[in-house]
């Protein structure tokens, strides 16, 4: 990897300034003259209006209606340091992506601002005019062009121009240098109030705090974050299309995982073989993984978020794989399958697997318009409690275990059955409880159904044959006008179908 290098200096430097002193970068006037000259004209832009643009306009209008007369600040965020002078790959804040349609690695440091205008005179008849403030492409006669390792064209490629992004998003654009004055306009005790998405960009939050001085500012920002989450509870047509793409691409990744199982078994860190197979697929076919892949074999499957993935994969055991591809628009799938490593379930594995599958099927029955979100979890828990009682594992009846003051069955499934899914793997997380847990299911909602059973190897309350077995089955569900659709149904989930599918992929 190339380094951002500055020349050594003979004077003592502060420690913070020494990280890039490993060799020299030319800076003589003659070099600057030479590197900034002799370039041909740039090729004309080929960017077109994004398919998301019409939908993002409607989303902004819906947000505008909730905050009349207020200035709304939605940062994309900036780079995050990985180590020394290297950054993590940039991903914009989900609220920014939702309102602009910009995904992938677009657009570091950008800030979307919804400026209040007279009601009805704003974008699409709303009460706000949206402006996207960005750091545009620098000229080749600037120092940024050749010397800036984060933004310079020589280092990271050409950035879009203001005109490019306006064409792509359908949003008015302005230079990032104009942001401070734009935010400060008409702000005061009796003037415009400003809200900023909290924890999206510390520098922008600090700037907003300098501009405003009201005791309720923090509460106002939390309300904006809440509204942005709730805006995503029901997906529009473009979002559903992207969710289908993410799910389909993830299913392809699971097929590659099965084909890689012999290699995983042969390697001392077979879980990493599984993880690496999926990550490679996600980067080639999408933007990245939507979250850290869980590849948990044997006992590791009883740890809910096992992401070390440094264990062996052994024949005769189960491997739990929880993975999702994030496509370029940043929408992600979230699917789990628990697979017999050698392609066939043992009798005990199948018994536990079937119990989890029955719980998932009961949750699907409950996931219909008009039901409450928490009803989906309750339906799955009823089956889990009944099955555990049948196996003699509960100290009380299933009915007693299900009482809020008891919950004995949750020893073996401590997580929830469902969470909303979209731009974030745990989407809409800042939504109010009355709209999330107690919310009424509506067509267009997308969430997971993912019951499980986890029997740790040192659990003395379960039969020895159960110990060290963890099973989770997770699918992505779309609520429709007359029920629901399992978006990930193409990935086998019935035990016989799983075995047949694996045999076909492994050529057995």
C-alpha positions as CSV (number, residue, x, y, z in Angstrom):
1,X,0.0,0.0,0.0
2,X,1.4,3.4,-0.9
3,X,2.1,5.9,1.8
4,X,1.2,9.5,2.3
5,X,4.7,10.9,2.8
6,X,6.0,14.2,3.8
7,X,9.7,15.3,3.8
8,X,11.7,15.0,7.0
9,X,12.5,18.3,8.7
10,X,15.6,19.1,10.7
11,X,13.6,20.6,13.5
12,X,11.9,18.7,16.3
13,X,8.3,17.8,15.5
14,X,5.3,17.1,17.8
15,X,4.7,13.3,18.1
16,X,1.3,13.6,16.3
17,X,3.1,15.0,13.2
18,X,5.7,12.3,12.8
19,X,3.5,9.4,11.5
20,X,4.2,10.2,7.9
21,X,7.9,10.9,8.1
22,X,9.1,7.6,6.7
23,X,10.4,9.1,3.4
24,X,10.1,12.1,1.3
25,X,7.5,13.6,-1.1
26,X,8.7,16.2,-3.6
27,X,7.6,19.7,-2.9
28,X,9.9,22.0,-4.8
29,X,8.3,24.8,-6.9
30,X,9.6,23.2,-10.1
31,X,8.0,19.9,-9.2
32,X,4.7,21.6,-8.4
33,X,4.8,23.5,-11.7
34,X,5.6,20.3,-13.5
35,X,3.0,18.0,-11.9
36,X,0.2,20.5,-12.3
37,X,0.7,21.1,-16.0
38,X,0.4,19.1,-19.2
39,X,-3.0,17.4,-18.5
40,X,-5.7,17.0,-21.2
41,X,-9.3,17.8,-20.7
42,X,-11.3,15.5,-18.5
43,X,-13.7,13.1,-20.1
44,X,-17.3,14.2,-20.0
45,X,-19.4,12.8,-17.2
46,X,-21.5,9.8,-17.9
47,X,-23.5,10.0,-14.7
48,X,-27.3,9.8,-15.0
49,X,-30.1,10.3,-12.5
50,X,-30.2,7.5,-10.0
51,X,-33.2,5.1,-10.0
52,X,-33.5,6.0,-6.3
53,X,-33.8,9.7,-6.9
54,X,-37.6,9.8,-7.2
55,X,-38.0,7.7,-4.0
56,X,-35.5,9.7,-2.0
57,X,-37.4,12.9,-2.9
58,X,-40.6,11.4,-1.4
59,X,-38.6,10.3,1.7
60,X,-37.3,13.9,2.2
61,X,-40.8,15.3,1.8
62,X,-42.1,12.9,4.5
63,X,-39.4,14.0,6.8
64,X,-40.0,17.6,6.0
65,X,-43.6,17.3,7.1
66,X,-42.5,16.3,10.6
67,X,-40.3,19.3,11.2
68,X,-41.9,22.4,9.8
69,X,-39.7,25.5,10.0
70,X,-36.6,23.7,11.3
71,X,-33.2,23.1,9.6
72,X,-32.3,19.4,9.4
73,X,-28.7,18.4,9.2
74,X,-27.9,14.8,8.0
75,X,-24.1,14.1,7.7
76,X,-22.7,11.3,5.6
77,X,-19.9,11.0,8.2
78,X,-16.2,10.9,7.6
79,X,-13.3,8.4,7.5
80,X,-12.6,6.4,10.6
81,X,-9.0,5.5,11.5
82,X,-8.1,1.9,11.3
83,X,-4.4,2.2,12.4
84,X,-1.9,5.0,12.2
85,X,-2.5,6.7,8.8
86,X,-4.8,4.1,7.3
87,X,-8.6,4.4,7.4
88,X,-11.4,1.9,7.3
89,X,-13.3,1.7,4.0
90,X,-15.8,4.6,4.0
91,X,-19.5,3.8,4.4
92,X,-22.0,6.7,4.6
93,X,-24.4,7.0,7.5
94,X,-27.6,5.1,6.8
95,X,-29.9,8.1,7.2
96,X,-27.8,10.0,4.7
97,X,-27.9,7.1,2.2
98,X,-31.7,6.8,2.7
99,X,-32.3,10.4,1.9
100,X,-29.9,10.8,-1.0
101,X,-29.6,7.4,-2.6
102,X,-25.8,7.5,-2.3
103,X,-24.3,4.2,-1.3
104,X,-21.0,2.3,-1.7
105,X,-18.2,4.6,-0.6
106,X,-20.1,7.8,-1.5
107,X,-19.6,10.6,-0.2
108,X,-17.2,11.2,2.7
109,X,-17.7,14.5,4.6
110,X,-20.8,15.4,2.6
111,X,-23.8,16.9,4.5
112,X,-27.4,16.9,3.4
113,X,-29.3,19.9,4.8
114,X,-33.0,20.5,4.6
115,X,-33.5,24.2,4.7
116,X,-36.9,25.5,5.9
117,X,-38.8,27.6,3.4
118,X,-42.4,28.8,3.2
119,X,-44.7,25.8,3.4
120,X,-45.5,24.5,0.0
121,X,-42.7,26.4,-1.8
122,X,-40.0,23.8,-1.2
123,X,-39.0,20.7,-3.1
124,X,-42.0,18.8,-4.4
125,X,-44.3,21.2,-2.6
126,X,-42.8,20.5,0.8
127,X,-41.7,22.9,3.4
128,X,-37.9,22.4,2.8
129,X,-35.3,22.8,0.1
130,X,-32.6,20.2,0.2
131,X,-29.0,21.1,-0.5
132,X,-26.1,18.6,-0.6
133,X,-22.8,20.1,0.6
134,X,-19.8,18.2,-0.7
135,X,-16.1,18.4,-1.2
136,X,-16.0,18.5,-5.0
137,X,-13.3,17.5,-7.4
138,X,-10.3,19.7,-7.0
139,X,-8.5,21.2,-10.0
140,X,-5.2,19.7,-11.2
141,X,-3.6,23.0,-10.4
142,X,-4.2,22.5,-6.7
143,X,-2.0,20.8,-4.1
144,X,-4.9,18.5,-3.1
145,X,-4.7,16.9,-6.6
146,X,-1.3,15.3,-6.0
147,X,-0.6,15.5,-2.2
148,X,-3.8,14.7,-0.3
149,X,-3.9,10.9,0.4
150,X,-7.5,11.0,1.6
151,X,-9.1,13.2,-1.1
152,X,-6.5,13.8,-3.9
153,X,-7.2,12.5,-7.4
154,X,-3.7,11.0,-7.6
155,X,-4.4,8.9,-4.5
156,X,-8.0,7.9,-4.6
157,X,-9.2,8.9,-8.0
158,X,-11.4,11.7,-9.3
159,X,-14.2,12.9,-7.0
160,X,-17.5,13.9,-8.6
161,X,-18.2,17.5,-9.4
162,X,-21.1,19.5,-7.9
163,X,-22.9,19.1,-11.2
164,X,-22.3,15.3,-11.2
165,X,-23.9,14.8,-7.8
166,X,-26.8,17.1,-8.6
167,X,-27.5,15.0,-11.7
168,X,-27.2,11.7,-9.8
169,X,-29.3,12.6,-6.8
170,X,-31.7,15.3,-8.1
171,X,-30.6,17.4,-5.1
172,X,-29.2,20.9,-5.3
173,X,-25.5,20.9,-4.4
174,X,-23.0,23.4,-2.9
175,X,-19.4,23.4,-1.8
176,X,-18.7,22.1,1.7
177,X,-17.0,25.4,2.4
178,X,-20.4,27.1,2.3
179,X,-21.8,24.9,5.0
180,X,-21.1,27.0,8.1
181,X,-22.7,30.1,6.8
182,X,-25.7,28.1,5.5
183,X,-26.3,26.4,8.9
184,X,-26.0,29.7,10.7
185,X,-28.5,31.7,8.6
186,X,-31.4,33.1,10.6
187,X,-30.5,30.9,13.7
188,X,-31.3,32.5,17.0
189,X,-33.5,32.5,20.1
190,X,-36.5,33.5,17.9
191,X,-35.1,32.2,14.7
192,X,-34.6,28.9,12.9
193,X,-34.0,25.9,15.1
194,X,-31.3,23.4,13.9
195,X,-31.4,19.6,14.4
196,X,-28.4,17.4,13.6
197,X,-28.3,13.6,13.4
198,X,-26.4,12.6,16.6
199,X,-23.2,10.5,16.3
200,X,-22.9,10.7,12.6
201,X,-20.1,13.2,12.3
202,X,-18.5,14.7,15.4
203,X,-17.1,17.7,13.6
204,X,-20.5,18.6,12.2
205,X,-22.1,18.2,15.6
206,X,-19.5,20.5,17.1
207,X,-20.2,23.0,14.3
208,X,-23.9,22.9,15.0
209,X,-23.3,23.3,18.7
210,X,-21.3,26.4,18.0
211,X,-24.1,27.9,16.0
212,X,-27.0,27.2,18.3
213,X,-27.2,27.6,22.1
214,X,-30.4,26.0,23.5
215,X,-30.8,23.6,26.4
216,X,-33.2,21.4,24.5
217,X,-30.8,20.9,21.5
218,X,-29.8,17.3,22.5
219,X,-33.5,16.3,22.8
220,X,-34.2,17.8,19.4
221,X,-31.4,15.8,17.8
222,X,-32.6,12.6,19.3
223,X,-36.1,13.3,17.9
224,X,-34.5,13.7,14.4
225,X,-32.7,10.4,14.8
226,X,-35.9,8.8,15.9
227,X,-37.9,10.2,12.9
228,X,-35.2,9.0,10.5
229,X,-35.4,5.5,11.9
230,X,-39.2,5.4,11.8
231,X,-39.1,6.7,8.2
232,X,-37.5,3.3,7.2
233,X,-40.0,1.1,9.0
234,X,-42.0,0.7,5.8
235,X,-39.9,0.1,2.7
236,X,-40.8,1.7,-0.7
237,X,-40.7,-0.1,-4.0
238,X,-37.0,0.8,-4.7
239,X,-36.0,-0.4,-1.2
240,X,-37.8,-3.7,-1.6
241,X,-36.1,-4.2,-5.0
242,X,-32.7,-3.6,-3.3
243,X,-33.6,-6.0,-0.5
244,X,-34.4,-8.7,-3.0
245,X,-31.1,-8.2,-4.7
246,X,-29.3,-8.4,-1.4
247,X,-31.0,-11.6,-0.5
248,X,-30.5,-13.2,-3.8
249,X,-26.8,-12.3,-3.8
250,X,-26.5,-13.7,-0.3
251,X,-28.1,-17.0,-1.3
252,X,-25.4,-17.3,-4.0
253,X,-22.8,-16.8,-1.3
254,X,-24.2,-19.7,0.7
255,X,-23.9,-21.9,-2.3
256,X,-20.2,-21.0,-2.5
257,X,-19.8,-21.8,1.3
258,X,-21.2,-25.3,0.8
259,X,-18.8,-25.9,-2.1
260,X,-15.9,-24.7,0.1
261,X,-16.8,-27.1,3.0
262,X,-14.2,-29.8,2.0
263,X,-11.5,-27.1,2.1
264,X,-12.8,-25.8,5.4
265,X,-12.6,-29.3,7.0
266,X,-9.1,-29.7,5.7
267,X,-7.8,-26.4,7.2
268,X,-6.9,-25.8,10.8
269,X,-9.0,-22.7,10.8
270,X,-11.9,-23.9,8.7
271,X,-14.2,-21.3,10.0
272,X,-12.0,-18.7,8.4
273,X,-12.3,-20.5,5.1
274,X,-16.1,-20.2,5.3
275,X,-15.8,-16.5,6.3
276,X,-13.3,-15.7,3.6
277,X,-15.4,-17.4,1.0
278,X,-18.4,-15.3,1.8
279,X,-16.4,-12.0,2.2
280,X,-14.8,-12.5,-1.2
281,X,-18.2,-13.1,-2.8
282,X,-19.7,-10.1,-1.0
283,X,-16.9,-7.8,-2.3
284,X,-17.1,-9.1,-5.9
285,X,-20.9,-9.1,-6.2
286,X,-21.8,-6.3,-3.7
287,X,-20.3,-3.5,-1.7
288,X,-19.2,-5.6,1.3
289,X,-20.7,-7.8,4.0
290,X,-23.5,-6.1,5.9
291,X,-22.0,-7.2,9.2
292,X,-19.3,-9.4,10.5
293,X,-19.9,-13.0,9.3
294,X,-20.6,-15.6,11.9
295,X,-19.1,-19.0,10.9
296,X,-19.5,-21.1,14.1
297,X,-18.8,-24.8,14.0
298,X,-19.6,-27.2,16.8
299,X,-19.6,-25.7,20.3
300,X,-18.9,-22.2,18.8
301,X,-22.5,-22.2,17.4
302,X,-23.8,-21.8,21.0
303,X,-22.1,-18.3,21.1
304,X,-24.7,-16.1,19.5
305,X,-22.2,-13.6,17.9
306,X,-19.2,-15.8,17.3
307,X,-17.1,-13.7,14.9
308,X,-13.6,-14.9,15.8
309,X,-14.1,-17.7,13.3
310,X,-10.8,-19.3,14.1
311,X,-11.9,-22.8,14.9
312,X,-11.9,-26.1,13.1
313,X,-14.8,-27.4,11.0
314,X,-15.3,-31.1,11.7
315,X,-17.3,-33.8,10.0
316,X,-20.2,-34.9,12.1
317,X,-20.8,-31.5,13.6
318,X,-23.0,-28.6,12.6
319,X,-21.8,-25.3,11.3
320,X,-23.9,-22.2,11.9
321,X,-23.4,-19.5,9.2
322,X,-25.0,-16.1,9.8
323,X,-24.1,-13.9,6.8
324,X,-25.4,-11.1,4.6
325,X,-24.3,-9.3,1.5
326,X,-24.6,-5.5,1.5
327,X,-25.2,-4.4,-2.1
328,X,-23.9,-1.2,-3.6
329,X,-27.0,0.8,-2.4
330,X,-26.1,-0.4,1.2
331,X,-29.1,-2.5,1.7
332,X,-28.2,-5.8,3.4
333,X,-29.6,-9.3,3.8
334,X,-29.3,-11.2,7.0
335,X,-29.6,-15.0,6.6
336,X,-28.6,-17.9,8.8
337,X,-28.4,-21.6,8.0
338,X,-27.2,-24.4,10.2
339,X,-25.6,-27.0,8.0
340,X,-24.4,-30.5,8.7
341,X,-20.7,-30.4,7.8
342,X,-20.7,-33.8,6.1
343,X,-24.0,-33.2,4.4
344,X,-26.3,-35.3,6.7
345,X,-28.0,-34.5,10.0
346,X,-27.6,-37.0,12.9
347,X,-30.9,-38.0,14.6
348,X,-30.2,-35.6,17.5
349,X,-29.2,-32.8,15.3
350,X,-32.3,-33.2,13.2
351,X,-34.5,-33.3,16.2
352,X,-33.2,-30.0,17.5
353,X,-33.2,-28.5,14.0
354,X,-36.8,-29.5,13.4
355,X,-37.9,-27.8,16.7
356,X,-36.3,-24.5,15.5
357,X,-37.8,-24.8,12.1
358,X,-41.3,-25.4,13.6
359,X,-40.8,-22.3,15.7
360,X,-39.8,-20.3,12.6
361,X,-42.8,-21.6,10.7
362,X,-45.1,-20.5,13.6
363,X,-43.5,-17.0,13.4
364,X,-44.3,-16.8,9.7
365,X,-47.9,-17.6,10.4
366,X,-48.0,-14.7,12.8
367,X,-46.2,-12.2,10.6
368,X,-49.3,-10.7,8.8
369,X,-50.7,-7.2,8.4
370,X,-52.6,-6.1,11.5
371,X,-50.6,-8.2,13.9
372,X,-48.1,-6.6,16.3
373,X,-44.4,-7.0,15.8
374,X,-44.0,-8.7,19.2
375,X,-46.6,-11.3,18.2
376,X,-44.0,-12.8,15.8
377,X,-41.7,-13.5,18.7
378,X,-44.5,-14.8,20.9
379,X,-45.5,-17.4,18.3
380,X,-42.0,-18.7,18.0
381,X,-41.5,-18.8,21.8
382,X,-44.6,-20.9,22.3
383,X,-43.2,-23.6,20.1
384,X,-39.8,-23.4,21.7
385,X,-41.3,-23.7,25.2
386,X,-43.5,-26.6,24.2
387,X,-40.7,-28.6,22.6
388,X,-38.4,-28.0,25.6
389,X,-41.2,-29.2,27.9
390,X,-41.7,-32.3,25.7
391,X,-38.0,-33.1,26.1
392,X,-38.3,-32.7,29.9
393,X,-35.9,-29.8,30.2
394,X,-38.2,-27.3,31.9
395,X,-38.9,-27.3,35.6
396,X,-42.4,-26.1,34.9
397,X,-45.0,-26.6,32.2
398,X,-44.6,-24.8,28.9
399,X,-47.6,-22.5,29.8
400,X,-46.0,-21.6,33.1
401,X,-42.6,-21.0,31.4
402,X,-44.2,-18.5,29.0
403,X,-45.5,-16.3,31.8
404,X,-43.6,-13.0,31.9
405,X,-42.4,-13.7,35.5
406,X,-40.9,-17.0,34.5
407,X,-39.4,-17.4,31.0
408,X,-37.4,-20.6,31.8
409,X,-37.3,-21.6,28.1
410,X,-35.3,-18.4,27.4
411,X,-32.2,-20.1,28.9
412,X,-31.7,-21.8,25.6
413,X,-32.8,-18.8,23.4
414,X,-31.9,-15.5,25.0
415,X,-32.2,-13.4,21.8
416,X,-35.3,-12.0,20.1
417,X,-36.9,-13.7,17.1
418,X,-37.0,-10.7,14.8
419,X,-35.5,-7.3,14.0
420,X,-36.2,-4.9,11.1
421,X,-33.8,-5.1,8.2
422,X,-32.7,-2.7,5.5
423,X,-29.8,-0.2,5.3
424,X,-28.7,-1.4,8.7
425,X,-28.7,-5.1,9.6
426,X,-30.6,-4.0,12.7
427,X,-32.6,-1.3,10.9
428,X,-34.8,1.4,12.4
429,X,-33.1,0.9,15.8
430,X,-33.9,4.4,17.1
431,X,-37.7,4.0,16.4
432,X,-40.0,4.4,19.4
433,X,-41.1,1.2,21.1
434,X,-44.8,1.8,20.2
435,X,-43.8,1.8,16.5
436,X,-41.3,-1.0,16.7
437,X,-42.0,-3.7,19.4
438,X,-45.6,-2.7,19.7
439,X,-45.9,-1.6,16.2
440,X,-48.6,-2.9,13.9
441,X,-47.3,-4.8,10.9
442,X,-47.9,-3.1,7.6
443,X,-47.2,-4.1,4.0
444,X,-43.7,-3.1,3.0
445,X,-42.1,-4.0,6.4
446,X,-39.0,-6.2,6.1
447,X,-37.6,-8.0,9.1
448,X,-36.0,-11.3,10.1
449,X,-37.4,-14.4,11.6
450,X,-34.6,-16.2,13.4
451,X,-35.4,-18.6,16.3
452,X,-32.7,-20.8,17.7
453,X,-31.7,-23.3,20.3
454,X,-28.3,-23.3,21.9
455,X,-27.1,-26.0,24.2
456,X,-23.6,-25.2,25.6
457,X,-21.2,-28.1,26.2
458,X,-21.1,-27.5,29.9
459,X,-24.9,-27.2,30.4
460,X,-25.8,-29.8,33.0
461,X,-29.5,-29.3,32.6
462,X,-29.7,-30.9,29.1
463,X,-29.0,-34.4,28.0
464,X,-25.3,-35.1,27.1
465,X,-26.2,-35.8,23.5
466,X,-27.6,-32.2,23.2
467,X,-24.5,-30.5,24.6
468,X,-22.4,-28.5,22.1
469,X,-25.2,-28.1,19.6
470,X,-26.4,-24.7,18.4
471,X,-29.0,-24.2,15.7
472,X,-30.4,-21.0,14.2
473,X,-32.6,-20.7,11.1
474,X,-33.0,-17.1,9.9
475,X,-35.0,-15.8,6.9
476,X,-35.9,-12.3,5.7
477,X,-39.6,-11.7,5.4
478,X,-41.6,-9.0,3.6
479,X,-45.0,-8.2,4.9
480,X,-47.5,-8.1,2.0
481,X,-51.1,-7.0,1.7
482,X,-52.4,-10.5,2.3
483,X,-49.7,-12.1,4.4
484,X,-46.0,-12.3,3.9
485,X,-43.3,-13.4,1.6
486,X,-40.1,-15.3,2.6
487,X,-37.5,-13.4,0.5
488,X,-34.9,-16.1,1.2
489,X,-37.2,-19.1,0.5
490,X,-34.9,-20.1,-2.3
491,X,-32.3,-21.2,0.3
492,X,-33.4,-24.6,1.5
493,X,-34.5,-24.8,5.2
494,X,-36.3,-28.2,5.5
495,X,-33.8,-30.8,6.8
496,X,-34.4,-33.2,3.8
497,X,-34.1,-30.3,1.4
498,X,-30.9,-29.0,3.0
499,X,-29.3,-32.5,2.7
500,X,-30.4,-32.8,-1.0
501,X,-29.2,-29.3,-1.8
502,X,-25.8,-29.9,-0.1
503,X,-25.4,-33.2,-1.9
504,X,-26.0,-31.5,-5.3
505,X,-23.4,-28.8,-4.6
506,X,-20.9,-31.3,-3.3
507,X,-21.4,-33.7,-6.2
508,X,-22.5,-36.6,-3.9
